[in-house]
């Protein structure tokens, strides 16, 4: 607007009236200034701030805030707010406040007090002036350093619920201007009513003519840029309403409201937790549709803000998946990127987003190496897509999946020499997979196998060794056979994993070797030194024979020290004939011939063969009655000669056996030492018979259990009757009767000696005795 040369002096006169002591002139000057602001704000501010009396004019206007006329106070607040919109004017007001020494002059406090007035216009102008002061860093710092800052913030927050939308908008503007610096955000979040402030800002979001929602969206966006603010907002139930309201502002608001809503949403989604909250919102799908619409807007700035939000959404891998699933997003981005009217900044945002949404490319062919062991190592380069999604690698050999995971290498151990292997690699992420790589071909050449493993002896005898082994760790092909050597002598070839070597000498060490053979040739040898066992180790031990009288031998033996194979039976032989076959370890051989040697062997029969013990020989007892007549009757022609031959030649009553030999039964398997002493024979020597050529009559010798054969050259009298023999058997079983029986035998023997002496004195009495 062009101004005449006389306009400046007229303005100067109006400004001079501000200093008049007359209230009417001051009111007239204020009204003139209000009209001038409506016509040309910049011209007025230029002349006001450039006047020499600028500080006096500003001080006079500030003093009008305390005038009794409410209208005058409201107009003064409006003029101060307009001056504060100018950076130079705001600086002048701050400097003026710092130079004031009057304690009752307090601009911020006076404006804050006006916020509680009932006049809506005055409240609106006061709030607007505070918001304008807070726009500049100096004015914002002035407000934040005020000692009544928290009370001012409480009053400003309360105005968000004002019925006048312009008043509410100015209150939201003050809060938005405070959050323009980090210190302002910290002051708001550190306020005792910070939760109430955030909730009222969320409730203020929306489309309105005054711009309250626009200012609230900016304030929330700034607060979401701080960890403390974001944490508080996400903890509210109103957080879901915030996203719905922001989407509505983007879709239905004016350009300013749409941009601020995009800004707030981008600040919320920048954090990982906030990003998850946005993706989980029920309004997320509608939000993507709105963003697609805004990116195609002819208004470049709105398109850029929408593209910025999309770029933030793809900053997290989950967001990439969601945007890929949207039916229009990628096509709209490509259309904008190809537009000739799109600005440079918009193209940069869209290009970066498309880079994130790019699908997995074809990976390079994997690298394959054949190791000395015959295994194949396959590796590939790590893939790091711009989307940030975790890549899963899938390696195939032909159509067979060998590996699926996050590692970048794979080892193929189960290989076949001479075979061709074809490897290809594929990449996968959530919702995407790449084309397969080119094929890498490897031909595995055959080589000789390594030495067999676990070459050992699994069983051994005195003449046999059973050897076993395991396949080589590196077979390098199909094994045709295993070749076994004893020393340098070839034994045999077999396809089995064990072999029995026979014809060996007992207790002898041998060196064996074995190797595997394939189509390629002979493999490496495995060596083993093994020793055969001693012959006695496998046969029953401690073979013992106990002679029981003339016709029985009691035989016992122990188990083999080293049992060879699975045990079946014991085989007992006497003089080469099998007399017992079973599992017991004792046997009584009966009906043997008296005074005869018997050679005994016992063998253990197992699954591996027969192992025989060393032979043991014993002789049965002599038959002492084999030459005794069955009766003592002598013919008449021989009686005299026998009588005259001497009484010593005639048997006495004590010499006649009381029972036949068959009636005396030896105890079975009784090895008691006292029993031998009870049955020992007593030899009676007669001086009269020393020179007689005719052998003396013998009484029957009782059978005893002993390991040797006892003999007697002189006749002995029977000591024990058949009843006593049975009692004597009981003595072996019941030792407590032993002492009494010994005494009885002693007295009986003494009585028989006396009878024998008497018979020698009267030999004729013997003629009447018959058996």
VOGU-3710 file (C-alpha; in Angstrom, 3 decimals, decimal comma):
1> xxxxxxxxxx> 0,000/0,000/0,000  1,391/3,406/-0,971  1,440/6,115/1,642  1,500/9,903/1,042  4,400/11,932/2,425  2,086/13,441/5,021  1,175/10,039/6,387  4,393/9,683/8,379  3,971/12,956/10,324  0,371/12,004/11,023
11> xxxxxxxxxx> 1,506/8,637/12,430  4,098/10,415/14,503  1,439/12,646/16,027  -0,687/9,653/16,860  2,236/7,942/18,552  2,978/11,113/20,489  -0,520/11,019/21,911  0,398/7,745/23,633  2,548/9,797/25,960  -0,261/12,300/26,749
21> xxxxxxxxxx> -1,507/12,429/30,319  -5,033/12,796/29,033  -6,811/9,419/28,864  -8,972/10,568/26,019  -5,987/11,426/23,847  -4,363/8,091/24,687  -7,530/6,233/23,725  -7,654/8,195/20,466  -4,046/7,307/19,718  -4,688/3,599/20,331
31> xxxxxxxxxx> -7,667/3,585/17,995  -5,582/5,270/15,285  -2,847/2,649/15,714  -5,394/-0,188/15,477  -6,676/1,225/12,210  -3,168/1,644/10,847  -2,355/-2,010/11,703  -5,370/-3,143/9,746  -4,263/-1,115/6,716  -0,499/-1,726/6,606
41> xxxxxxxxxx> 1,144/-3,602/9,429  4,650/-3,553/8,031  4,641/0,212/7,416  3,388/0,892/10,921  5,959/-1,352/12,560  8,733/0,148/10,459  7,863/3,679/11,558  7,173/2,695/15,166  10,347/0,724/15,698  12,391/3,291/13,772
51> xxxxxxxxxx> 11,238/6,248/15,825  13,626/7,787/18,333  11,044/7,510/21,067  10,392/3,774/20,330  11,142/2,613/23,852  8,862/5,298/25,297  6,047/4,312/22,939  6,431/0,599/23,805  6,535/1,338/27,541  3,371/3,429/27,224
61> xxxxxxxxxx> 1,557/0,666/25,369  2,635/-1,902/28,026  1,323/0,381/30,769  -2,053/0,409/29,042  -2,479/-3,267/29,941  -3,350/-2,206/33,459  -5,829/0,515/32,418  -9,327/0,296/33,892  -10,859/0,295/30,420  -11,036/-3,366/29,338
71> xxxxxxxxxx> -11,307/-2,452/25,678  -8,243/-0,296/25,924  -6,340/-3,150/27,591  -7,434/-5,594/24,897  -6,351/-3,228/22,085  -3,014/-2,645/23,790  -2,459/-6,415/24,007  -3,293/-6,749/20,338  -0,825/-3,970/19,363  1,926/-5,616/21,512
81> xxxxxxxxxx> 1,235/-8,978/19,892  1,565/-7,449/16,434  4,815/-5,748/17,414  6,119/-9,061/18,834  5,513/-10,814/15,498  8,354/-8,741/14,166  11,729/-10,049/15,247  13,046/-6,543/15,885  9,904/-5,630/17,799  10,153/-8,720/20,013
91> xxxxxxxxxx> 13,774/-7,883/20,756  12,836/-4,346/21,697  10,165/-5,592/24,101  12,609/-7,990/25,734  15,245/-5,269/26,096  12,665/-2,922/27,528  11,613/-5,503/30,104  15,206/-6,009/31,159  15,770/-2,247/31,677  12,676/-1,671/33,769
101> xxxxxxxxxx> 13,408/-1,076/37,406  9,829/-0,554/38,539  8,852/-3,613/40,497  5,169/-3,330/39,690  5,806/-3,376/35,905  5,688/-7,021/34,655  4,641/-7,596/31,029  4,438/-11,425/31,061  2,711/-11,449/34,411  0,225/-8,801/33,309
111> xxxxxxxxxx> -0,598/-10,752/30,116  -0,958/-13,956/32,138  -3,375/-12,231/34,500  -5,511/-11,209/31,542  -5,960/-14,882/30,629  -8,371/-15,191/33,540  -10,587/-12,257/32,524  -14,163/-12,775/31,481  -13,776/-10,691/28,334  -13,119/-13,194/25,584
121> xxxxxxxxxx> -11,538/-10,654/23,258  -9,097/-9,527/25,917  -8,245/-13,139/26,791  -7,765/-13,981/23,132  -5,476/-10,986/22,520  -3,457/-11,699/25,670  -2,959/-15,339/24,684  -2,066/-14,304/21,155  0,513/-11,830/22,432  2,125/-14,513/24,645
131> xxxxxxxxxx> 2,212/-16,871/21,684  3,772/-14,241/19,509  6,396/-13,424/22,156  7,273/-17,123/22,379  7,877/-17,361/18,627  11,343/-15,861/18,852  14,078/-17,492/20,891  14,516/-14,370/23,047  10,807/-14,089/23,788  10,533/-17,845/24,408
141> xxxxxxxxxx> 13,440/-17,737/26,820  11,860/-14,707/28,546  8,663/-16,696/29,081  10,446/-19,889/30,247  12,549/-17,975/32,762  9,563/-16,267/34,330  9,169/-17,295/37,986  5,441/-17,797/37,427  5,988/-20,014/34,386  4,121/-23,060/35,716
151> xxxxxxxxxx> 1,065/-20,960/36,623  1,084/-19,399/33,160  1,241/-22,873/31,562  -1,692/-24,008/33,725  -3,749/-20,997/32,605  -2,809/-21,554/28,953  -3,742/-25,272/29,162  -7,110/-24,420/30,675  -7,870/-22,205/27,669  -7,686/-25,251/25,354
161> xxxxxxxxxx> -11,201/-26,049/26,538  -12,447/-22,528/25,738  -15,680/-22,229/23,822  -14,090/-19,573/21,645  -12,032/-21,458/19,102  -9,734/-18,504/18,508  -8,898/-18,329/22,180  -8,259/-22,075/22,236  -6,160/-21,745/19,099  -4,023/-18,978/20,670
171> xxxxxxxxxx> -3,560/-21,149/23,792  -2,453/-24,063/21,611  -0,161/-21,637/19,798  1,549/-20,668/23,047  2,207/-24,350/23,864  3,375/-25,036/20,324  5,808/-22,094/20,459  7,136/-23,307/23,835  7,916/-26,756/22,344  10,024/-25,219/19,576
181> xxxxxxxxxx> 13,107/-25,658/21,800  14,277/-28,659/23,809  14,167/-26,660/27,012  10,522/-25,803/26,389  9,671/-29,503/25,830  11,478/-30,418/29,038  9,586/-27,707/30,966  6,225/-28,973/29,726  7,021/-32,656/30,358  8,465/-31,811/33,761
191> xxxxxxxxxx> 5,323/-29,940/34,755  3,243/-31,482/37,493  0,260/-31,551/35,147  2,177/-32,836/32,104  -0,226/-35,725/31,598  -3,175/-33,345/31,589  -1,398/-31,076/29,084  -0,774/-33,988/26,680  -4,325/-35,285/26,936  -5,790/-31,812/26,239
201> xxxxxxxxxx> -3,513/-31,409/23,222  -4,677/-34,800/21,852  -8,292/-33,756/22,427  -7,616/-30,483/20,556  -6,618/-32,322/17,356  -9,034/-31,902/14,501  -10,110/-29,645/11,658  -11,131/-26,090/12,685  -11,083/-22,640/11,149  -9,046/-21,003/13,914
211> xxxxxxxxxx> -6,202/-23,567/13,648  -6,336/-25,014/17,142  -5,849/-28,563/15,811  -2,984/-27,364/13,636  -1,149/-25,876/16,637  -1,912/-28,930/18,821  -0,555/-31,289/16,148  2,685/-29,312/15,967  3,057/-29,356/19,753  2,425/-33,123/19,929
221> xxxxxxxxxx> 4,887/-33,747/17,108  7,583/-31,870/18,977  6,858/-33,690/22,223  6,913/-37,090/20,435  10,468/-36,318/19,387  11,520/-36,769/23,017  11,730/-40,132/24,739  9,834/-38,939/27,794  7,038/-37,407/25,736  6,653/-40,441/23,472
231> xxxxxxxxxx> 6,621/-42,810/26,428  3,851/-40,829/28,123  1,759/-40,517/24,978  1,965/-44,245/24,170  0,883/-45,064/27,712  -2,395/-43,193/27,251  -5,577/-44,821/26,030  -6,012/-41,674/23,964  -2,994/-42,624/21,822  -5,243/-44,526/19,393
241> xxxxxxxxxx> -7,497/-41,479/19,110  -4,450/-39,384/18,292  -3,673/-41,443/15,157  -7,315/-41,382/14,032  -7,483/-37,600/14,506  -4,210/-37,043/12,633  -5,438/-39,153/9,709  -8,645/-37,080/9,620  -6,629/-33,847/9,589  -4,488/-35,156/6,705
251> xxxxxxxxxx> -7,517/-36,105/4,663  -9,948/-33,268/5,411  -7,964/-30,331/6,678  -6,418/-27,396/4,897  -2,856/-27,485/3,685  -1,449/-26,236/6,998  -3,386/-28,709/9,090  -2,477/-31,565/6,749  1,195/-30,721/6,927  1,219/-30,472/10,719
261> xxxxxxxxxx> -0,679/-33,756/11,002  1,894/-35,432/8,730  4,654/-33,964/10,853  3,130/-35,261/14,102  2,577/-38,729/12,622  6,144/-38,915/11,326  7,501/-37,926/14,748  5,397/-40,633/16,371  6,488/-43,341/13,895  10,194/-42,474/14,044
271> xxxxxxxxxx> 10,588/-44,393/17,300  10,413/-48,175/17,124  7,639/-48,451/19,698  5,711/-45,601/18,131  6,124/-47,252/14,717  4,530/-50,446/16,045  1,683/-48,400/17,517  0,975/-46,716/14,186  1,012/-50,032/12,285  -1,403/-51,586/14,785
281> xxxxxxxxxx> -3,835/-48,686/14,540  -7,261/-49,353/13,096  -6,803/-46,251/10,928  -3,517/-47,424/9,367  -4,989/-48,666/6,079  -6,941/-45,423/5,652  -3,794/-43,501/6,529  -1,920/-45,137/3,634  -4,719/-44,265/1,250  -4,613/-40,636/2,406
291> xxxxxxxxxx> -0,827/-40,510/2,010  -1,123/-41,837/-1,554  -3,606/-39,042/-2,287  -1,444/-36,339/-0,722  1,700/-37,413/-2,596  -0,135/-36,739/-5,865  -1,250/-33,284/-4,725  -0,290/-30,309/-6,863  0,797/-28,506/-3,709  4,445/-29,562/-3,507
301> xxxxxxxxxx> 4,864/-28,932/0,206  1,903/-31,153/1,112  3,271/-33,865/-1,198  6,649/-33,619/0,462  5,177/-33,987/3,981  3,212/-37,058/2,855  6,316/-38,578/1,244  8,220/-37,895/4,452  5,680/-39,908/6,451  5,896/-42,817/3,973
311> xxxxxxxxxx> 9,676/-42,773/4,229  9,451/-42,964/8,025  7,026/-45,889/7,802  9,485/-47,936/5,700  12,313/-47,218/8,148  11,327/-50,366/10,048  11,234/-53,820/8,366  7,636/-54,427/9,382  6,623/-51,187/7,747  8,233/-52,329/4,493
321> xxxxxxxxxx> 6,068/-55,443/4,507  2,914/-53,412/5,185  3,587/-50,915/2,390  4,400/-53,722/-0,053  1,030/-55,224/0,702  -0,794/-51,966/-0,118  -2,229/-52,157/-3,635  -1,398/-48,571/-4,699  1,619/-47,431/-2,697  4,460/-48,582/-4,953
331> xxxxxxxxxx> 2,741/-47,501/-8,151  2,075/-44,007/-6,721  5,673/-43,688/-5,576  6,964/-44,653/-9,011  4,561/-42,197/-10,651  5,764/-39,348/-8,432  9,398/-40,313/-9,027  8,808/-40,107/-12,768  6,917/-36,785/-12,573  8,570/-33,818/-14,263
341> xxxxxxxxxx> 6,812/-31,295/-12,038  7,885/-32,861/-8,734  10,438/-30,894/-6,759  13,923/-32,126/-5,985  13,231/-32,680/-2,289  10,090/-34,646/-3,082  11,984/-36,815/-5,589  14,646/-37,555/-2,981  12,084/-38,697/-0,414  10,237/-40,892/-2,920
351> xxxxxxxxxx> 13,450/-42,414/-4,318  14,677/-43,349/-0,837  11,322/-44,988/-0,099  11,371/-46,992/-3,337  14,867/-48,185/-2,475  13,517/-49,569/0,796  10,612/-51,268/-0,961  12,813/-52,848/-3,609  12,415/-56,601/-3,965  15,250/-59,060/-3,438
361> xxxxxxxxxx> 17,583/-59,257/-6,435  19,024/-62,428/-7,966  21,974/-63,421/-5,764  25,377/-64,244/-7,268  26,215/-67,900/-7,840  27,509/-69,645/-4,707  31,133/-70,655/-4,361  31,899/-74,378/-3,960  35,150/-76,074/-2,855  36,043/-79,761/-2,622
371> xxxxxxxxxx> 37,915/-80,460/0,615  40,604/-83,080/1,119  38,135/-85,129/3,122  35,884/-85,431/0,100  33,257/-83,087/1,519  32,046/-80,045/-0,411  31,990/-76,591/1,173  29,529/-74,118/-0,333  29,555/-70,425/0,622  28,023/-67,152/-0,540
381> xxxxxxxxxx> 28,092/-63,453/0,243  25,849/-62,046/2,935  22,862/-60,134/1,603  21,810/-56,940/3,381  18,732/-55,473/1,681  17,817/-51,833/2,250  14,515/-52,955/3,699  16,304/-54,200/6,809  14,417/-57,496/6,667  16,170/-60,646/7,857
391> xxxxxxxxxx> 17,306/-62,743/4,893  16,863/-66,510/4,876  19,229/-68,391/2,546  18,011/-71,480/0,691  20,678/-73,651/-0,958  19,652/-76,364/-3,395  21,570/-79,216/-4,994  19,504/-79,830/-8,055  15,971/-79,763/-6,671  16,974/-80,953/-3,202
401> xxxxxxxxxx> 17,042/-78,389/-0,415  20,362/-78,704/1,414  20,313/-75,669/3,680  17,781/-73,132/4,940  18,818/-70,568/7,502  20,699/-67,370/8,221  24,249/-68,759/7,823  26,254/-67,987/4,701  27,864/-71,399/4,232  26,986/-75,058/4,121
411> xxxxxxxxxx> 29,003/-78,293/4,336  27,943/-81,303/2,284  29,563/-84,362/3,874  27,585/-87,211/2,359  29,171/-87,064/-1,080  29,726/-89,666/-3,749  33,016/-89,598/-5,667  32,653/-89,252/-9,391  29,267/-87,528/-9,124  28,400/-84,072/-10,472
421> xxxxxxxxxx> 26,845/-81,607/-8,032  24,838/-78,540/-9,120  24,256/-75,835/-6,514  21,912/-72,826/-6,695  21,013/-70,198/-4,101  17,767/-68,376/-3,324  17,031/-65,529/-0,894  13,865/-65,048/1,136  12,469/-62,362/3,407  9,023/-61,878/4,876
431> xxxxxxxxxx> 6,667/-61,542/1,942  9,398/-61,718/-0,712  11,759/-64,187/-2,383  14,449/-63,693/-4,987  15,058/-65,506/-8,259  17,511/-68,387/-8,017  21,165/-67,721/-8,692  23,149/-69,204/-11,525  24,216/-72,811/-11,020  27,624/-73,721/-9,648
441> xxxxxxxxxx> 28,787/-77,165/-10,834  31,302/-79,339/-8,962  32,531/-82,786/-10,039  33,867/-84,820/-7,147  36,819/-86,929/-8,215  37,383/-90,312/-6,649  40,308/-90,939/-4,286  41,480/-93,825/-2,170  39,720/-94,249/1,181  41,282/-93,519/4,516
451> xxxxxxxxxx> 42,165/-96,274/6,975  39,364/-98,281/8,598  38,361/-97,125/12,059  38,093/-98,937/15,402  40,322/-101,854/14,383  40,164/-104,100/17,445  39,867/-107,629/18,879  36,344/-108,439/20,028  37,067/-112,029/21,196  40,072/-114,308/21,482
461> xxxxxxxxxx> 41,019/-117,889/22,290  44,275/-119,762/22,454  44,144/-120,435/18,698  41,657/-117,893/17,309  41,230/-114,130/17,206  38,070/-112,379/16,075  38,866/-108,964/14,617  36,454/-106,150/13,799  36,646/-102,646/12,319  34,446/-99,774/11,147
471> xxxxxxxxxx> 34,246/-98,166/7,707  36,769/-95,401/6,977  35,858/-91,852/7,889  36,514/-90,889/4,277  35,325/-93,700/2,068  35,845/-91,697/-1,157  33,539/-93,918/-3,106  31,886/-97,278/-2,805  33,996/-99,767/-0,815  34,378/-103,013/-2,697
481> xxxxxxxxxx> 36,087/-105,076/0,041  38,453/-105,092/3,001  41,830/-106,873/2,764  43,319/-108,410/5,909  47,009/-109,267/6,512  48,888/-111,075/9,271  52,250/-109,464/9,217  53,138/-109,427/5,516  51,039/-112,494/4,732  47,698/-111,939/3,042
491> xxxxxxxxxx> 44,849/-113,615/4,901  41,617/-112,871/3,066  39,335/-110,228/1,502  35,854/-109,710/2,849  32,985/-107,279/2,557  32,106/-107,786/6,218  33,351/-105,675/9,112  34,777/-108,622/11,077  36,977/-111,656/10,483  38,037/-114,736/12,516
501> xxxxxxxxxx> 41,700/-115,657/12,259  42,462/-119,303/13,176  45,473/-121,594/13,361  47,277/-119,408/15,878  49,582/-120,416/18,718  48,556/-119,920/22,343  49,846/-116,880/24,219  51,447/-115,402/21,106  51,350/-111,810/19,761  50,488/-111,161/16,111
511> xxxxxxxxxx> 50,431/-107,996/13,992  47,429/-107,517/11,719  46,542/-104,846/9,183  43,425/-104,072/7,145  42,606/-101,609/4,382  39,569/-100,749/2,262  39,565/-100,950/-1,519  37,484/-98,902/-3,949  37,391/-98,519/-7,680  40,177/-95,971/-7,323
521> xxxxxxxxxx> 42,526/-98,355/-5,498  43,735/-99,490/-2,097  43,212/-97,251/0,905  45,372/-96,628/3,917  46,063/-99,467/6,351  45,006/-99,736/9,952  47,303/-101,790/12,205  46,678/-103,890/15,299  48,830/-106,017/17,611  46,831/-108,796/19,317
531> xxxxxxxxxx> 47,793/-111,717/21,538  46,106/-115,094/21,874  45,168/-116,408/25,287  46,707/-119,284/27,249  45,057/-122,659/26,726  44,119/-123,026/30,350  42,210/-119,832/30,516  39,151/-121,254/28,761  39,041/-124,749/30,308  37,442/-125,613/33,662
541> xxxxxxxxxx> 39,934/-125,218/36,484  40,876/-126,995/39,676  39,740/-130,447/38,658  39,748/-132,516/41,867  39,060/-136,230/42,402  38,096/-137,722/45,778  38,295/-141,520/46,079  35,275/-142,901/47,931  36,083/-146,544/48,676  36,653/-149,204/46,022
551> xxxxxxxxxx> 33,991/-148,253/43,461  33,288/-144,511/43,647  35,136/-141,295/42,891  33,661/-137,873/43,693  34,770/-135,275/41,129  34,542/-131,415/41,304  35,799/-128,531/39,129  35,606/-124,762/38,813  34,279/-122,548/36,022  36,793/-121,406/33,371
561> xxxxxxxxxx> 38,695/-118,271/34,223  37,894/-116,771/30,819  34,695/-118,130/29,331  34,934/-118,322/25,571  31,663/-117,562/23,833  28,245/-118,637/25,076  28,379/-121,530/27,540  26,411/-124,729/26,833  27,566/-127,734/28,976  30,387/-129,443/30,828
571> xxxxxxxxxx> 31,593/-132,799/29,445  33,293/-135,203/31,924  35,398/-138,122/30,686  36,857/-141,080/32,605  39,521/-142,999/30,729  38,368/-141,372/27,491  34,675/-142,178/27,921  32,008/-139,533/28,501  30,317/-140,167/31,831  28,570/-136,796/32,364
581> xxxxxxxxxx> 27,163/-133,952/30,247  25,465/-131,063/32,020  25,834/-127,727/33,737  26,656/-128,913/37,284  30,231/-128,681/38,543  30,408/-131,982/40,475  29,803/-135,621/39,710  30,065/-138,977/41,533  31,379/-141,803/39,396  29,998/-145,137/40,686
591> xxxxxxxxxx> 30,420/-148,867/39,975  34,107/-148,476/39,334  36,647/-151,284/39,513  38,622/-151,530/42,711  42,321/-150,829/42,714  42,127/-149,244/39,231  43,521/-145,958/37,937  41,056/-143,561/36,346  42,161/-140,557/34,289  39,627/-137,750/34,326
601> xxxxxxxxxx> 39,218/-134,687/32,091  36,445/-132,093/31,965  35,652/-129,847/28,989  33,639/-126,630/28,716  31,477/-126,684/25,575  30,665/-123,164/24,308  29,533/-121,498/21,115  33,189/-121,130/20,167  34,128/-124,797/20,646  35,439/-127,190/23,289
611> xxxxxxxxxx> 38,111/-126,346/25,916  39,501/-129,332/27,818  41,222/-129,263/31,209  44,439/-131,011/32,121  43,933/-134,689/33,035  43,943/-135,874/36,649  44,483/-139,534/37,609  43,336/-141,364/40,763  43,231/-145,040/41,790  40,285/-146,632/43,531
621> xxxxxxxxxx> 40,818/-148,505/46,821  41,805/-152,193/46,916  39,224/-154,885/47,597  40,544/-156,426/50,867  38,085/-159,399/50,789  38,824/-160,697/47,351  40,913/-163,690/48,715  38,881/-164,488/51,875  36,836/-167,748/51,988  33,112/-167,399/52,535
631> xxxxxxxxxx> 33,245/-169,894/55,581  35,613/-171,270/58,236  34,617/-174,999/58,023  37,586/-177,358/57,556  37,423/-181,039/56,504  38,211/-183,681/59,090  41,411/-184,748/57,388  42,712/-181,283/57,670  41,557/-180,386/61,170  44,407/-182,012/63,023
641> xxxxxxxxxx> 47,047/-180,516/60,919  45,467/-177,120/61,268  45,182/-177,645/65,018  48,765/-178,678/65,391  49,948/-175,892/63,170  49,440/-173,509/66,022  46,736/-171,510/67,557  48,024/-168,375/65,933  46,941/-169,704/62,465  43,328/-170,099/63,449
651> xxxxxxxxxx> 41,084/-167,035/63,184  39,591/-165,831/66,353  36,032/-164,693/66,872  37,137/-161,122/66,575  38,755/-161,826/63,190  35,513/-163,045/61,628  33,796/-160,176/59,792  30,371/-159,491/61,164  28,896/-158,263/57,850  29,691/-158,612/54,216
661> xxxxxxxxxx> 31,413/-155,837/52,314  28,297/-154,970/50,428  26,517/-154,077/53,646  28,906/-151,226/54,524  27,883/-148,071/52,559  30,335/-145,202/52,623  28,875/-141,752/53,145  28,350/-139,771/49,962  30,469/-136,679/49,277  31,643/-136,458/52,863
671> xxxxxxxxxx> 35,071/-134,876/53,051  35,230/-134,571/56,834  38,698/-135,110/58,243  37,471/-136,783/61,485  35,720/-139,425/59,416  39,039/-140,702/58,123  40,418/-140,982/61,605  37,366/-142,999/62,742  37,671/-145,450/59,852  41,418/-145,933/59,978
681> xxxxxxxxxx> 42,529/-149,510/60,154  44,349/-151,092/63,073  47,001/-153,606/62,218  47,446/-156,470/64,748  50,783/-158,134/64,644  51,263/-161,604/66,067  54,707/-162,759/66,998  53,661/-166,298/66,304  52,726/-165,463/62,722  55,886/-163,598/61,814
691> xxxxxxxxxx> 57,521/-166,653/60,379  54,509/-168,363/58,906  54,436/-168,517/55,129  50,654/-168,787/54,946  49,020/-165,366/54,685  46,921/-164,413/57,591  43,225/-164,009/57,288  42,037/-160,400/56,759  38,893/-158,767/57,895  37,014/-156,518/55,483
701> xxxxxxxxxx> 38,335/-152,980/55,224  35,620/-150,360/55,384  35,319/-147,919/52,428  36,410/-144,385/53,192  36,289/-141,050/51,382  39,832/-139,912/50,583  41,886/-138,442/47,847  44,435/-141,267/48,034  44,371/-145,070/48,417  45,487/-146,604/51,683
711> xxxxxxxxxx> 46,724/-150,335/51,968  47,532/-152,781/54,870  49,758/-155,851/54,782  48,517/-157,381/58,079  45,111/-158,623/59,148  43,060/-156,283/61,259  39,991/-156,958/63,261  36,729/-155,250/62,423  36,207/-152,290/64,685  32,678/-151,123/63,858
721> xxxxxxxxxx> 29,510/-153,053/63,155  26,995/-152,057/60,488  24,952/-150,165/63,080  28,040/-148,348/64,199  28,845/-147,463/60,617  25,485/-145,804/60,253  26,024/-144,066/63,590  29,435/-142,980/62,430  27,833/-141,388/59,366  25,636/-139,455/61,695
731> xxxxxxxxxx> 28,663/-138,277/63,583  29,842/-136,556/60,429  26,523/-134,855/60,217  26,185/-134,222/63,975  29,547/-133,379/65,549  28,114/-133,076/69,058  27,944/-136,951/69,363  31,517/-137,454/68,269  33,111/-137,625/71,731  30,649/-140,189/73,099
741> xxxxxxxxxx> 31,066/-142,471/70,094  34,857/-142,374/70,290  34,691/-143,548/73,916  32,330/-146,387/72,997  34,608/-147,569/70,182  37,561/-147,492/72,491  35,930/-149,749/75,092  34,675/-152,166/72,432  38,135/-152,485/70,930  39,586/-153,206/74,361
751> xxxxxxxxxx> 36,973/-155,940/74,950  37,747/-157,593/71,602  41,465/-157,728/72,395  40,664/-159,602/75,542  38,462/-162,073/73,659  41,214/-162,685/71,140  43,671/-163,446/73,904  41,250/-165,933/75,424  40,721/-167,694/72,107  44,397/-168,288/71,779
761> xxxxxxxxxx> 44,353/-170,018/75,121  41,487/-172,394/74,088  41,701/-172,960/70,332  39,264/-175,897/70,274  36,353/-173,559/70,687  36,983/-172,275/67,184  35,935/-175,565/65,544  32,316/-174,899/66,366  32,218/-171,488/64,817  30,904/-171,226/61,304
771> x> 30,070/-168,165/59,178
//
